[in-house]
Amino acid sequence: MPKPLTDQEKRKQISVRGLAGVENVSDLKTNFNRHLHFTLVKDRNVATKRDYYFALANTVRDHLVGRWIRTQQHYYEKDPKRVYYLSLEFYMGRTLQNTMVNLALENACDEATYQENPHLISPSPPPVLSACFLDSMASLGLAAYGYGIRYEFGIFNQKIVNGWQVEEADDWLRYGNPWEKARPEYMRPVHFYGRVEHTPDGVKWVDTQVVLALPYDTPVPGYRNNVVNTMRLWSAKAPCDFNLKDFNVGGYIQAVLDRNLAENISRVLYPNDNFFEGKELRLKQEYFVVAATLQDIVRRFKSSKFGSTEVVRVDLSTLPDKVAIQLNDTHPALAIPELMRILLDTEHQTWEKAWDIVTRTCAYTNHTVLPEALERWPIDLFQNLLPRHLEIIFEINRRHLERIANLYPGDHDRLRRMSLVEEGDQKKINMAHLCIVGSHAVNGVARIHSDIIKATLFKDFYEVDPHKFQNKTNGITPRRWLVMCNPGLAEVIAERIGEDYIRDLDQLKNLLEFVDDDSLIRDIAKVKQENKLKFSAYLEEHYKVKINPNSMFDVQVKRIHEYKRQLLNCLHIITLYNRIKKEPNKNWTPRTIMIGGKAAPGYHTAKLIIRLITAVGDIVNHDEVVGDRLKVIFLENYKVTLAEKIIPASDLSEQISTAGTEASGTGNMKFMLNGALTIGTMDGANVEMAEEAGEENLFIFGMRVDDVDAMDKSGYDAMEYYNRIPELKLAMDQIAGGYFSPDQHDLFKDIVNMLLHHDRFKVFADYEAYIKCQDKVSALYKNPKEWTKMVIHNIAGCGKFSSDRTISQYAREIWGMEPSLERIPAPDDPRQ
């Protein structure tokens, strides 16, 4: 049997390959050698894989730089409206490969490095922050900037030790980052603490502590249009005179050591997802990114000619015509009072004029409906750290409540509900309310989520300003999540419908013409099998487990959280195990069930869920009666680079959150695009996926949002299900009785107690429907042809879920910008 082609060989074949031929291989090879031998000063015989990676990254970066400069030049000359996307985290992933795909350099780079060293395989590059939205903004020719923090330590690395999660710091910059460029000339001061003086000349914020924000720029290339946008991440630096003003003899050393306190602001990413923890350092991070970014925005707005630092615009009243600021969640909400502070205290605008500018410039994306995730900052923390901003927020609130009181005279409860300041033992600022009041548009990230926030979370605000509320269903970039991670599938599709779908994902619906075509069915099944073989080999090497590549790969990878219901998956595993043990001679559909994801370090229940999964795996995987018909694997340290391997190899995607809790999800879309079928609830984007592919082509089960609401009113009684369903009772009794933890029988008592007595996410209520639905999955998997036809329906229904569509809607409906597919001239093309 011929050896399957590697991804590298496939990408050479892919239709989108043709363009790569325009680049001169010998030029690239010369460049590559120059970087290997001179930049890195390495003898080829001792060069490591990392040296080769850096040499290649530097070679590709050289190609980017000319386009990057020309793009910025283009923006200065055309002076388009610019959009600023503010986020406290841009997720990490492989930049080199993505850049080569977008620049059409991949074939030539493969060829050049292969000639140099045929045994070189692509090493794992250091992770670089990146995001689907930035990719799409560049690919759509929008003048866009991503702004965030350059964390020294990203999300922790997860190790599994004796079945438990252990966190390790992720020192992702230890070998340097070839993609970033420090820009010390744009360093900006950020102020904290101090006090406010009201003087005849206006308001002054004085006696502050200063931290410097040093920007690092990373290029973001569009797909083959020569556009290269910028992601700018800020790093905290102590000023030279930090703490030196008043030191006494011997204080100098301590003063220098204390510089660390200032620089801690950009040290580490807070890993607590969907849980608000009111820590001062986090509030400092939020203000730091906002204050530095807004100075940059105002500077860029004022000087609009390329290479010219002279101020061209003095009046900020036209700011909303040239600037759109998108607040990604409430973390950058301080942009609203900070822009007000600049306009009032520095630019001396009236309140009314300043407020008009702010609300027309800012827009807010909500990402969660979980109450414990919403940011509510204590007022005393604010008063100490940002005294001027607190004054401004109080005034915003006073005027806001005055408006509400005029609209609803005497409705004091409504005023209490809608206030930006929550009363109680400790007064708090509700950041979501600040975002809504200070923005001209508020959006959810899937239709069901946007409907829920209008009906529940922000109902009062929707009644007052219904025009503000919109939906923007999330999307993913097909460049990274198909062409790059699954080139075999990308090629099979291109052979049938051409390659333009990579820019226009809606064209995937043309695959429906081929849904009964035996050759397409065969090709899609073959690509999936190759990906599974490759992932099986990876698992054997890295996890030391041997799995059956002909088994169904049943995968749930996402953060570990009660609402995502990894516990429901666990109960299915135990039920399946018990059934096989009971009837070992039955013809079971073999499954390899893989679960991966990180638990927030302080989230006890989530960590115990991981321990349960590993414990169940230990029993199941060593049971000779079961053999290779059921295997359970916890995928350690799940991150983007692992996602790029497992998603193309998956058969079944688990999207099983309680209806009404998942805002959207994007993993669900990545699996769908890569030829996995979905078992899921009607939650988040699953609803729209079922609409696009046909509900009969997904395995939908369980309560809908209305059913969950009804159960909240009538009361959820877990014991009723436990006593009524024998297989559920058996599984719970095994967990409680120590069957999966023979050395410590009560290890999982907290999980058992939670599931039986205070489960907010109603796992038992969906258990029966889930098990029945899983039986349907097993039955269909035995019919590969029908299974693959269903896969084709799913891939064909993915068009809507491109981030290009999402960003086009943001641009037209929120930012007042028009996307463009035109290519700008390459650096060596003559100027227009």
Secondary structure, DSSP 8 states (H G I E B T S, - for coil): ------HHHHHHHSGGGGGGGGS-HHHHHHHHHHIIIIIS---TTT--HHHHHHHHHHHHHHHHHHHHHHHHHHHHHH---EEEEE-S---EE-SHHHHHHHHT-HHHHHHHHHHH-TT--------EE--HHHHHHHHTT--EEEEEE--SB-S-EEEEETTEEEEE---TTTT--TT-EE-GGG-EEEEES-EEEEETTEEEEES-EEEEEEEEEEEEE-SSS--EEEEEEEEEE--TTTTTTT--TTHHHHHHHTHHHHHGGGTB----TT-----HHHHHHHHHHHHHHHHHHHHHHH--STT--S-----GGGHHHHEEEEEESSTTTTHHHHHHHIIIIIS---HHHHHHHHHHHEEEE-----GGGS-EEEHHHHHHH-HHHHHHHHHHHHHHHHHHHHHSTT-HHHHHHH-SEE-SSS-EEEHHHHHHHT-S-EEESSHHHHHHIIIIITHHHHHH-GGGEEE----B-HIIIIIIT-HHHHHHHHHHH-SGGGT-GGGGGGGGGGTT-HHHHHHHHHHHHHHHHHHHHHHHHHH-----TTSEEEEEES---GGGTHHHHHHHHHHHHHHHHH-TTS----EEEEEE----TT-HHHHHHHHHHHHHHHHHHT-TTTGGGEEEEEETT--HHHHHHHGGG-SEEEE---TT-----SHHHHHHHTT-EEEE-S-TTHHHHHHHH-GGGSEE-S--HHHHHHHHHH---HHHHHHH-HHHHHHHHHHHHTSS-TT-TTTTHHHHHHHHH--TT-HHHHHHHHHHHHHHHHHHHT-HHHHHHHHHHHHHT-GGGBHHHHHHHHIIIII-----------TTS---
